[in-house]
Amino acid sequence: MAQDRLPPLRALKTLEAFQQSGSVTATARALNVSHSAVSHQLKQIEDWAGIRLMRRDGRQTALTEAGDSLAQVINESFGAIRHEIDRLTMRERLPVSIAALRFVIPNWLLPEIETFMVGHPEVSVYVQEHISDQPVSPEPDLLIGFSLDGQIPAGAEPIIPGAAIPVCAPSYRARHAIGSEADIARATLLHDEDMRMWRTWLAAAGMEAQNDGGERRLFFSGSALICDAALSGLGVALCREALIEPYLERGELVRLSDIRIDHASVYYLTLSQHGMNRRAARALADWLLERVRQRWKPSPRL
């Protein structure tokens, strides 16, 4: 018989307990209720089902075949609910996982996470490196990626502007007397693999890339290594201005020009479906977005 509603939860729980205990007295003891309360709940579910679920023989009460079948389904259903609650509880206790590009981790993410954990001592965080254009497995709760053209994934939030400027270590500048854009063009330029950034910057400065002087070029596999090379005094690098603010403030790097490139580029934060279902992951995402709003105004949304 189809019904639009379920029997009372207490009655279902009583039937499950009765099947497990085997008697009204034992059920009453297990549920810490009276003998008559157990009988009432069993009668209630029997009335609701419209079929005989209990078989009474004198003072003994037992389940009919239909009652035993229903009790088994109830037990399996409650078991599934208990298992899911346990699984969700354990998942919530796991560290919140966040994957980020290597350059972002020490230059922005780690200081922010340190502050977050002071206010959220109950939350553990797992940080891993995200290599651009490669999927992270297993999927993290949060991911910080980069878009050169500002086209970020659906549901993602822009967090850090990605415009780049030329910088070098003070020691390199002192050795090479860099005082103009033309001096920059003659310096040892630190490149990534495709050399796009320096071609773009030189064009913005009204110059062309040099076809000679190949010995003055150094190539690196990513932004983090390029920045490390600049800090080591190896040459001039194009670095994402927002992420090198600490180096500029401490004087470890010096800005060589106000000409910026990649104005549309942006770092973004996205929360996975798994992360959306975790209170701690949502709390960390909200914290990071609020810190972004406080640090970079207006919002870097393009």
C-alpha positions as CSV (number, residue, x, y, z in Angstrom):
1,M,0.0,0.0,0.0
2,A,1.6,3.3,-1.2
3,Q,1.5,6.1,1.3
4,D,2.7,9.7,1.1
5,R,4.2,9.7,4.6
6,L,6.3,7.5,6.8
7,P,5.2,6.0,10.1
8,P,6.4,7.8,13.2
9,L,10.2,7.6,13.7
10,R,9.8,6.4,17.3
11,A,7.6,3.6,16.1
12,L,10.2,2.5,13.5
13,K,12.9,2.7,16.1
14,T,10.9,0.5,18.5
15,L,10.2,-2.1,15.8
16,E,13.9,-2.3,15.0
17,A,14.8,-2.7,18.7
18,F,12.1,-5.3,19.1
19,Q,13.6,-7.4,16.3
20,Q,17.0,-7.1,17.9
21,S,16.0,-7.8,21.5
22,G,13.2,-10.4,20.9
23,S,10.8,-9.3,23.6
24,V,8.8,-6.3,24.7
25,T,10.5,-6.3,28.1
26,A,14.0,-6.3,26.6
27,T,12.9,-3.6,24.1
28,A,11.6,-1.4,26.9
29,R,14.9,-1.9,28.8
30,A,17.0,-1.0,25.7
31,L,15.0,2.1,24.9
32,N,14.6,3.1,28.5
33,V,10.8,3.3,28.2
34,S,7.9,1.5,29.8
35,H,6.5,-1.8,28.8
36,S,3.2,-0.2,27.7
37,A,5.1,2.5,25.7
38,V,6.7,-0.3,23.6
39,S,3.4,-2.0,23.1
40,H,1.8,1.3,22.0
41,Q,4.5,2.0,19.5
42,L,4.3,-1.5,18.0
43,K,0.5,-1.2,17.8
44,Q,0.9,2.3,16.1
45,I,3.2,1.0,13.4
46,E,0.9,-2.0,12.9
47,D,-2.1,0.3,12.5
48,W,-0.2,2.5,10.1
49,A,0.9,-0.5,7.9
50,G,-2.6,-1.9,7.9
51,I,-1.3,-5.4,8.2
52,R,-0.5,-7.7,11.1
53,L,3.2,-7.3,12.1
54,M,3.0,-8.8,15.6
55,R,2.0,-12.3,16.6
56,R,0.8,-12.8,20.2
57,D,0.8,-16.1,21.9
58,G,-0.4,-15.7,25.5
59,R,2.1,-13.3,27.1
60,Q,4.7,-13.8,24.4
61,T,4.9,-11.4,21.4
62,A,6.8,-12.2,18.2
63,L,7.1,-10.8,14.7
64,T,5.1,-12.2,11.9
65,E,6.9,-12.8,8.6
66,A,5.7,-9.3,7.4
67,G,6.9,-7.7,10.6
68,D,10.3,-9.3,10.4
69,S,10.7,-8.2,6.8
70,L,9.8,-4.6,7.7
71,A,12.0,-4.6,10.7
72,Q,14.9,-5.8,8.5
73,V,14.4,-3.0,6.0
74,I,14.2,-0.5,8.9
75,N,17.5,-1.8,10.3
76,E,19.2,-1.6,7.0
77,S,17.9,1.9,6.4
78,F,18.9,3.1,9.9
79,G,22.3,1.4,9.3
80,A,22.8,3.4,6.1
81,I,22.0,6.6,7.9
82,R,24.4,5.8,10.7
83,H,27.1,4.9,8.3
84,E,26.6,8.1,6.3
85,I,26.7,10.2,9.5
86,D,29.9,8.5,10.6
87,R,31.4,9.0,7.1
88,L,30.5,12.7,7.1
89,T,31.8,13.2,10.6
90,M,35.1,11.6,9.7
91,R,35.4,13.6,6.5
92,E,34.8,16.8,8.4
93,R,37.7,15.9,10.7
94,L,40.1,15.4,7.8
95,P,42.3,18.4,7.0
96,V,41.0,20.9,4.6
97,S,43.0,20.3,1.4
98,I,44.1,23.3,-0.7
99,A,46.2,23.2,-3.8
100,A,47.9,26.3,-5.1
101,L,50.5,27.3,-7.6
102,R,54.0,27.2,-6.2
103,F,54.6,30.9,-6.4
104,V,51.4,31.6,-4.5
105,I,52.1,29.3,-1.5
106,P,54.9,31.1,0.3
107,N,54.2,34.6,-1.1
108,W,50.6,34.8,0.0
109,L,48.8,31.6,1.1
110,L,51.0,30.4,4.0
111,P,50.8,33.7,6.0
112,E,47.1,33.8,5.5
113,I,46.6,30.2,6.6
114,E,48.7,30.9,9.7
115,T,46.4,33.7,10.7
116,F,43.3,31.7,9.8
117,M,44.3,28.8,12.1
118,V,44.8,31.1,15.0
119,G,41.1,31.9,14.9
120,H,40.1,28.3,13.9
121,P,42.3,26.0,16.0
122,E,39.9,23.1,15.4
123,V,40.6,23.1,11.6
124,S,43.6,21.3,10.1
125,V,44.9,22.3,6.7
126,Y,46.7,20.3,4.0
127,V,48.6,22.4,1.4
128,Q,49.9,20.9,-1.8
129,E,51.4,22.3,-5.0
130,H,49.2,22.7,-8.1
131,I,51.1,22.5,-11.3
132,S,49.4,24.7,-13.9
133,D,47.3,22.9,-16.6
134,Q,47.6,19.6,-14.7
135,P,44.7,18.2,-12.7
136,V,45.2,17.6,-9.0
137,S,44.3,14.1,-7.8
138,P,42.5,13.6,-5.5
139,E,40.5,16.7,-6.1
140,P,41.3,19.2,-3.3
141,D,38.6,21.1,-1.3
142,L,40.0,24.4,-2.6
143,L,42.2,25.2,-5.6
144,I,44.1,28.4,-6.5
145,G,44.7,28.6,-10.2
146,F,45.8,31.2,-12.7
147,S,44.2,32.7,-15.8
148,L,46.2,34.8,-18.2
149,D,43.2,36.3,-19.9
150,G,41.0,36.6,-16.9
151,Q,38.6,33.9,-18.0
152,I,38.1,31.9,-14.8
153,P,36.1,28.7,-14.3
154,A,32.4,29.0,-13.5
155,G,31.9,29.5,-9.8
156,A,35.5,30.6,-9.2
157,E,36.4,33.9,-7.5
158,P,39.2,36.1,-8.6
159,I,41.6,36.8,-5.7
160,I,44.9,38.2,-6.7
161,P,45.7,40.5,-9.7
162,G,48.3,39.1,-12.0
163,A,49.9,42.1,-13.6
164,A,53.7,41.8,-13.9
165,I,56.6,44.3,-13.6
166,P,60.3,44.1,-14.1
167,V,62.4,43.6,-10.9
168,C,65.9,42.6,-9.9
169,A,68.0,42.3,-6.7
170,P,69.6,45.5,-5.5
171,S,73.0,43.9,-6.0
172,Y,72.3,43.2,-9.7
173,R,71.1,46.8,-10.3
174,A,74.2,48.2,-8.6
175,R,76.5,46.1,-10.8
176,H,74.7,47.0,-14.0
177,A,73.6,50.6,-13.4
178,I,70.0,50.0,-14.6
179,G,68.2,53.3,-14.8
180,S,66.0,53.1,-17.8
181,E,63.8,50.8,-19.9
182,A,66.6,50.6,-22.4
183,D,69.0,49.4,-19.7
184,I,66.5,46.7,-18.8
185,A,66.5,45.5,-22.4
186,R,70.3,45.1,-22.3
187,A,70.3,43.2,-19.0
188,T,70.3,39.5,-18.4
189,L,66.6,38.7,-18.8
190,L,65.1,35.8,-16.9
191,H,62.7,33.9,-19.0
192,D,60.1,31.1,-18.7
193,E,60.0,28.5,-21.5
194,D,58.2,30.5,-24.2
195,M,59.8,34.0,-23.7
196,R,56.3,35.5,-24.2
197,M,56.4,37.8,-21.2
198,W,59.6,39.7,-22.2
199,R,58.5,40.1,-25.8
200,T,55.2,41.5,-24.5
201,W,56.9,43.9,-22.0
202,L,59.5,45.1,-24.6
203,A,56.7,45.9,-27.0
204,A,54.9,47.8,-24.3
205,A,58.1,49.8,-23.7
206,G,58.4,50.6,-27.4
207,M,61.3,48.2,-28.0
208,E,61.9,45.0,-29.8
209,A,63.3,41.8,-28.4
210,Q,67.1,41.5,-29.0
211,N,68.1,38.8,-31.5
212,D,71.6,38.7,-30.2
213,G,73.1,38.3,-26.8
214,G,71.8,34.8,-26.3
215,E,74.3,34.3,-23.6
216,R,72.5,36.9,-21.5
217,R,69.3,34.8,-21.3
218,L,68.4,32.4,-18.5
219,F,65.4,30.1,-18.7
220,F,63.3,28.6,-15.9
221,S,60.4,26.3,-15.6
222,G,58.0,28.7,-13.7
223,S,57.4,31.9,-11.9
224,A,58.7,30.7,-8.6
225,L,62.1,29.8,-10.0
226,I,62.3,33.0,-12.0
227,C,61.7,35.0,-8.8
228,D,64.3,32.9,-6.9
229,A,66.8,33.7,-9.7
230,A,66.1,37.4,-9.4
231,L,66.5,37.3,-5.6
232,S,69.9,35.6,-6.2
233,G,71.0,38.5,-8.4
234,L,71.1,36.5,-11.7
235,G,69.2,39.1,-13.7
236,V,65.9,40.9,-14.3
237,A,62.6,39.1,-14.0
238,L,59.0,39.9,-14.8
239,C,57.1,39.0,-11.6
240,R,53.5,39.2,-10.6
241,E,53.5,42.5,-8.7
242,A,50.9,41.6,-6.1
243,L,52.8,38.5,-5.0
244,I,56.2,40.1,-4.7
245,E,55.0,43.0,-2.4
246,P,56.9,41.5,0.6
247,Y,60.1,41.4,-1.3
248,L,59.7,45.0,-2.5
249,E,58.8,46.2,1.0
250,R,61.9,44.5,2.5
251,G,64.1,45.8,-0.3
252,E,65.1,42.3,-1.5
253,L,63.8,43.2,-5.0
254,V,63.6,46.6,-6.6
255,R,61.0,47.8,-9.1
256,L,62.8,48.9,-12.4
257,S,59.8,50.3,-14.3
258,D,56.2,51.2,-13.9
259,I,55.3,49.5,-17.2
260,R,53.2,46.5,-16.5
261,I,51.9,43.7,-18.6
262,D,49.2,41.0,-18.3
263,H,46.7,43.4,-16.8
264,A,43.9,40.9,-17.5
265,S,45.6,38.0,-15.7
266,V,44.3,36.9,-12.4
267,Y,44.7,34.2,-9.7
268,Y,41.4,32.6,-8.7
269,L,40.0,30.5,-6.0
270,T,37.6,27.7,-6.6
271,L,35.8,25.4,-4.1
272,S,35.1,21.9,-5.3
273,Q,31.8,20.2,-4.8
274,H,33.4,18.1,-2.0
275,G,34.6,21.3,-0.4
276,M,31.2,23.0,-0.6
277,N,29.9,20.2,1.6
278,R,32.5,20.8,4.3
279,R,31.9,23.5,6.9
280,A,35.7,23.9,7.5
281,A,36.5,24.2,3.8
282,R,33.8,26.9,3.3
283,A,35.2,28.7,6.4
284,L,38.7,28.8,4.9
285,A,37.4,29.9,1.5
286,D,35.3,32.7,3.1
287,W,38.4,33.8,5.2
288,L,40.7,34.0,2.1
289,L,38.1,35.9,0.1
290,E,37.7,38.4,2.9
291,R,41.4,38.8,3.3
292,V,41.6,39.5,-0.5
293,R,38.9,42.2,-0.2
294,Q,40.9,43.8,2.6
295,R,44.2,43.7,0.8
296,W,43.4,44.5,-2.8
297,K,40.8,47.2,-3.3
298,P,38.8,47.4,-5.5
299,S,38.2,43.7,-6.0
300,P,40.4,42.2,-8.7
301,R,37.3,40.9,-10.6
302,L,37.7,41.9,-14.2
